[in-house]
Amino acid sequence: MGFSITVSGIVLSRAITAKRRYRMAFWSKKKKSTIPAARVTNGEMPAEETLIGAGWRLKGRVYGKGTVVFQQAFEGELEIQGQLTIDSSATVKGMFRSEEIHIRGTVEGSLEGTRMVTLETSARVDGDVTTPRLQMMAGACLNGNLTMEAPQASLERQRT
């Protein structure tokens, strides 16, 4: 068996032995994927994680499912079925609704966590917070109203 390559009108040909073919196949290894395999729980694929990194500025309405991490600016309405994290480098304005909300940055507006809201040490919130559970670290700042309601009442209000 052989092959030929044409380069600028010159034909190069070479015979390949079975041994040589095996080596060529051995050398052409497929690269292993660096993406971890997804874990399936309860028959569903896991929700994806979305990172809005430095250099991005978003404005408008965002709805989704999974985990969202903001490291930059956002202005508008955000509703996530999952977890929302506002990183220490982020400044956001608007209405934010999620099952779990973790704040490390600056928020101007309202937060509604149907399960829990966490204000880390570097958090600055100017606005209203509604949640059944609040975890506030020493150094966090909250200027606004805090409404603690049962998880069921929060879910019913969210549906309407």
N, C-alpha and C positions, 0 to 999 in steps of 0.2 A: 504494500500500500504506500502511496506517496501523496505529496501535495505540491502545489505550485502557487507562487505569488507573483503578480505582475506589478512592477514598480517602474513607472515612466517608460513603458514599452519593453523593459527587460524582464524576462521570465526567469525566476529562480525556482528550482525544483529540488526536492530532497526526499529520499526514501525514509520511511519511519518503520522501525521494527516494532514488534509486539511489546518488547521490553521497554522501548523508548516511549511508546504510547502510555504504558502503565505509569511511568515516571511523570509524564506530563499531566496525567489525570491526578496523580498524587500531589503534585505541586499546586494545582489549581484548587486549593481549599476554599470553601465558602467561609465568609466572615461570620462569626457568631454575633447574634443580636445582643445589644446592650439593654434592650427593653425587657423588663421583667415580665414573666408570664402573668396574665390577668387571673385573679382568683375568682371563682364563681361561688356565690353564696345564695342560698335559697333559689337556685335556678336563674338568677339574674347576674348579668355582668356588672362589675363595679362602675360607679360613676367616675368620670374623668376629672382630673385636676386641671384648672386653668390658672395660669399666672399672667397677670397684666403687669409687665415689668417696666423698668425705667425707660423714659422716652415716649411712653404712651399716655395720651390724654383722651379720655372717653367722655361723651356727653349724650344723654338720652335715656331710653328705657332698656333694661337688660333683664331677661328672664332665663332661668336655666336650672340645671340639676347637677349636683356634684360639689366640688370644692373649688372656690374662687379665691385667689390671693391678689390683692391690689398693692402694688409698690409705687404707684404714681397717682395721678389725679383722675377723679371721676366726678361728674355732676349729673344728677338725674335720679331716676328710680331704678332700684335693683331688687329683684326678688329671686332668691336662690333656694331650691329644695336641697339642702345640704349644709355646708359650712362656708362661711364668709370670713375672710381675714383681711383686715386693713393693716398693712405693715407700717413700721415706724417712719418710713420715708414718704408715706402717702398722705394726701390731703383730699378729702372727699366731701361733697355737699349733696344733700338730697334725702330721699327716703330709702331705707335699707331694711329688707325683711328676709329672714333666713331662719333655719332651725337653730343653728349655733352661730354666734357672731363673736369674733375675737378682734379686739381693737388694740393696736399698738401705736397708731398714728393719730391724725387729727380728723374729727368728724364734725360737720356742721349740718344738723338736720335730725331726723328721727330714726331711731333704731327699734326694730321689733324682732326679738328672738323668741321663737315659739318653744324652744327648749331651754336655752341659756345664753347669756351675754357675759363676756369676760372683758374687763378693762385692765390691760397690762400697765406696768409702771409708767410707760411713756405715753399713755392714752390721754387725749384731750377731746372731750365731747361737749359740744354746745348744742343742746337739743333734748328731746324727750326720748326716754328709754322705756320700752314695755317688754317685760319678760317674766316668766315664773321664777327664774333663778338668776341671780346676779353675783358675779365674782369680781371683786374690785381690789386690785393690788395697791399697796402703799405707794403714793406718788401719782396715781391716776387722778384725773380731774373731770368732774361731771357738773356742768352748769345747765340745769334744766329740770324737768319733772321725771320722776321715776314711778312707774306703775308696775306693781307686782301683782300678777293675776295667775290664777290656776291654769295649768296647761290646757285643759279642756275649753275654758272660756276663750283663750287665745286662738285655739284652732277653729272654734265656731265663728269667731269674728273674722278670721282670715278667709273662710269660705264665702262669706257674704260680700 
